Amino acid sequence: MKLITALMLLCAATAASATPFPDGDARTGEQLFEQHKCGGCHAKKMGGDGSAIFTRLNRKVNSAAQLVDHIHICGGVVDANLAPQDKQHLGAYLNRFYNLK
């Protein structure tokens, strides 16, 4: 019985770590990204379509917590009052660039 319990806990931990934004929906995050014109700001900073901001060598985001912090900062820049759930959605969407674990 202990072995089964341990296996179940291991599976749950693995599933929980599979995505750092389990409560986020990437499609909703993409809609929020477009709605708040985030890409336009990134393009002004980086040129092109702005996606280079995610892959630059000196990128500032290396964890889910850092990404949420930056989402909060960027939300202030575009005057978006983002709810915690919105930040999870944006995190789920942006993680396609970051591949955070």
N, C-alpha and C positions, 0 to 999 in steps of 0.2 A: 504494500500500500504506500509506503514511503517513497518507493521508486516511482510509482505512478504520479504521486503528488509533486515530486521533484521534476519529473518530465513535463508535467502540465505547467509548472511555474517557469521552467526554461522556455517552453513554447510561447507562453504569454509574454515573457521578457523579450524574446526575439521578435515577436509581432509588434510589440510596443516600440522597439528600437528601429523597426523597419522604416518608419517615417518620423521625422521630428515634428511633424504637424498633423497628427492623427485626427484632429478635429477640424482641419481645414479642407476646403474643396478648391482644387486648382482652377476649375472653370470659373468659379465665383471670384477667385483671386485675379484671374486674367481680366474679368469684367471690371473689377475695381481698379486694376492697373490702368486700363484704358480710360475708364470714367474720370480718373483723377489726372490723366495725362502725364503719368510718371515717365513714360518713354521720352516725351518731349524734353523734360528736364535732364534726363540722362544723356540725350543726344546733344544738348547744349554743352554739357560737361565733357563728353567723350567723342563727339562727332558721330557720323553715320547714323545708325538707328539707336544708338545708345547702349546696346547690349554689351559692348566692350567693358562697361563698368563692372560687369559681373565676373569677367575673366582676366582682368588686369593682374599683373604680377604682384602688385602691392595692395591687393584687395583687402578691405577692412573687415570683411565678414568671413569667419571660419567656424561658426557654430550657430545653432538655431537661436540661441539667446541673443547673439550679436545681430542676427538678421532681424529679429523682432525689434531690437533697439533701433536699428537703422530704419525700419519701416515706420517706427514712431517718429523719428527725426524727420524723415521725408514727408510724412503726413503733415507735419507742422509747416514744412516748406510750401506745400501746395494747399495749405489751409483746409485739410481734410480732417474731420473729427472721426477718426477710426476707432471703432469699438474693438475690444479684445478679439472677438470672433473674426472681424475683418482682417486683423493682423494675422490670424491663423490661416485664413483663406489666401492672403497675399503671400505668406510664407510657403504654403503648399505650392502655389504657382511659381514663385521665384526659385524654389528649390530645384526646379528643372535646370537652372543655370548653376546652382551651387553644389548640388549632389551631397548635401549634408546628411549625415547618418544619425 
